Amino acid sequence: MVLKLLAAAANRRRRARDLADVQGALEAFPERAATSLSIARVRARLRDVYAVQGQRLKTLVALFRQVPRPARG
């Protein structure tokens, strides 16, 4: 999912498709939405594992926030 997020930021023409794939991952694993797929965890993974920093990190997190989350319930 993180790779799809990176791809969405890198290519505007593919952005909608890549963000739809991210949404699909969130819908496939709703039990992880509050843990490993939370905004804070994804931000930490981008920063710590992929060494994304500064404005690029903010841009990626903003893209991730745009992805609709599955309804809780």
Short mmCIF file of the C-alpha atoms (twelve columns), coordinates in Angstrom:
data_MODEL
# 
_entry.id   MODEL 
# 
loop_
_atom_site.group_PDB 
_atom_site.id 
_atom_site.type_symbol 
_atom_site.label_atom_id 
_atom_site.label_alt_id 
_atom_site.label_comp_id 
_atom_site.label_asym_id 
_atom_site.label_seq_id 
_atom_site.Cartn_x 
_atom_site.Cartn_y 
_atom_site.Cartn_z 
_atom_site.pdbx_PDB_model_num 
ATOM 1  C CA . MET A 1  0.000   0.000  0.000   1 
ATOM 2  C CA . VAL A 2  2.846   2.403  0.762   1 
ATOM 3  C CA . LEU A 3  4.308   1.771  -2.678  1 
ATOM 4  C CA . LYS A 4  0.970   2.649  -4.283  1 
ATOM 5  C CA . LEU A 5  0.918   5.859  -2.252  1 
ATOM 6  C CA . LEU A 6  4.421   6.715  -3.453  1 
ATOM 7  C CA . ALA A 7  3.381   5.940  -7.040  1 
ATOM 8  C CA . ALA A 8  0.298   8.158  -6.730  1 
ATOM 9  C CA . ALA A 9  2.460   11.077 -5.670  1 
ATOM 10 C CA . ALA A 10 4.952   10.484 -8.465  1 
ATOM 11 C CA . ASN A 11 2.567   10.272 -11.429 1 
ATOM 12 C CA . ARG A 12 -0.507  12.497 -11.701 1 
ATOM 13 C CA . ARG A 13 -1.985  10.475 -14.568 1 
ATOM 14 C CA . ARG A 14 -2.046  7.319  -12.441 1 
ATOM 15 C CA . ARG A 15 -2.987  9.040  -9.178  1 
ATOM 16 C CA . ALA A 16 -6.695  8.141  -9.196  1 
ATOM 17 C CA . ARG A 17 -5.965  4.486  -9.989  1 
ATOM 18 C CA . ASP A 18 -3.238  4.196  -7.349  1 
ATOM 19 C CA . LEU A 19 -5.367  5.886  -4.680  1 
ATOM 20 C CA . ALA A 20 -8.231  3.526  -5.571  1 
ATOM 21 C CA . ASP A 21 -5.835  0.632  -4.920  1 
ATOM 22 C CA . VAL A 22 -4.946  2.153  -1.542  1 
ATOM 23 C CA . GLN A 23 -8.656  2.443  -0.765  1 
ATOM 24 C CA . GLY A 24 -9.097  -1.191 -1.764  1 
ATOM 25 C CA . ALA A 25 -6.389  -2.220 0.696   1 
ATOM 26 C CA . LEU A 26 -8.083  -0.248 3.461   1 
ATOM 27 C CA . GLU A 27 -11.415 -1.903 2.654   1 
ATOM 28 C CA . ALA A 28 -9.842  -5.361 2.504   1 
ATOM 29 C CA . PHE A 29 -8.374  -5.016 6.004   1 
ATOM 30 C CA . PRO A 30 -10.790 -2.842 8.026   1 
ATOM 31 C CA . GLU A 31 -9.556  -4.362 11.291  1 
ATOM 32 C CA . ARG A 32 -6.146  -2.785 10.659  1 
ATOM 33 C CA . ALA A 33 -7.478  0.732  10.008  1 
ATOM 34 C CA . ALA A 34 -6.798  1.783  13.595  1 
ATOM 35 C CA . THR A 35 -3.403  0.080  13.830  1 
ATOM 36 C CA . SER A 36 -0.981  -0.737 11.012  1 
ATOM 37 C CA . LEU A 37 -2.993  1.182  8.384   1 
ATOM 38 C CA . SER A 38 -3.590  4.286  10.495  1 
ATOM 39 C CA . ILE A 39 -2.354  7.652  9.303   1 
ATOM 40 C CA . ALA A 40 0.214   7.819  12.104  1 
ATOM 41 C CA . ARG A 41 1.590   4.349  11.326  1 
ATOM 42 C CA . VAL A 42 1.797   4.996  7.588   1 
ATOM 43 C CA . ARG A 43 3.540   8.336  8.248   1 
ATOM 44 C CA . ALA A 44 6.042   6.592  10.534  1 
ATOM 45 C CA . ARG A 45 6.664   3.866  7.954   1 
ATOM 46 C CA . LEU A 46 7.245   6.422  5.202   1 
ATOM 47 C CA . ARG A 47 9.664   8.293  7.450   1 
ATOM 48 C CA . ASP A 48 11.502  5.375  9.051   1 
ATOM 49 C CA . VAL A 49 11.532  2.682  6.368   1 
ATOM 50 C CA . TYR A 50 11.403  4.723  3.159   1 
ATOM 51 C CA . ALA A 51 13.371  7.753  4.489   1 
ATOM 52 C CA . VAL A 52 10.786  10.248 3.242   1 
ATOM 53 C CA . GLN A 53 11.157  13.622 4.937   1 
ATOM 54 C CA . GLY A 54 9.990   17.211 4.907   1 
ATOM 55 C CA . GLN A 55 7.493   18.464 2.367   1 
ATOM 56 C CA . ARG A 56 7.373   15.160 0.488   1 
ATOM 57 C CA . LEU A 57 6.276   13.398 3.679   1 
ATOM 58 C CA . LYS A 58 3.576   16.023 4.231   1 
ATOM 59 C CA . THR A 59 2.395   15.634 0.637   1 
ATOM 60 C CA . LEU A 60 2.177   11.850 0.920   1 
ATOM 61 C CA . VAL A 61 0.284   12.026 4.206   1 
ATOM 62 C CA . ALA A 62 -2.113  14.563 2.662   1 
ATOM 63 C CA . LEU A 63 -2.737  12.151 -0.232  1 
ATOM 64 C CA . PHE A 64 -3.342  9.314  2.217   1 
ATOM 65 C CA . ARG A 65 -5.838  11.463 4.131   1 
ATOM 66 C CA . GLN A 66 -7.815  11.963 0.892   1 
ATOM 67 C CA . VAL A 67 -8.481  8.231  0.575   1 
ATOM 68 C CA . PRO A 68 -11.970 7.346  1.862   1 
ATOM 69 C CA . ARG A 69 -11.917 5.031  4.856   1 
ATOM 70 C CA . PRO A 70 -14.312 2.110  5.295   1 
ATOM 71 C CA . ALA A 71 -17.200 2.775  7.664   1 
ATOM 72 C CA . ARG A 72 -16.615 1.604  11.199  1 
ATOM 73 C CA . GLY A 73 -18.999 -0.910 12.480  1 
# 
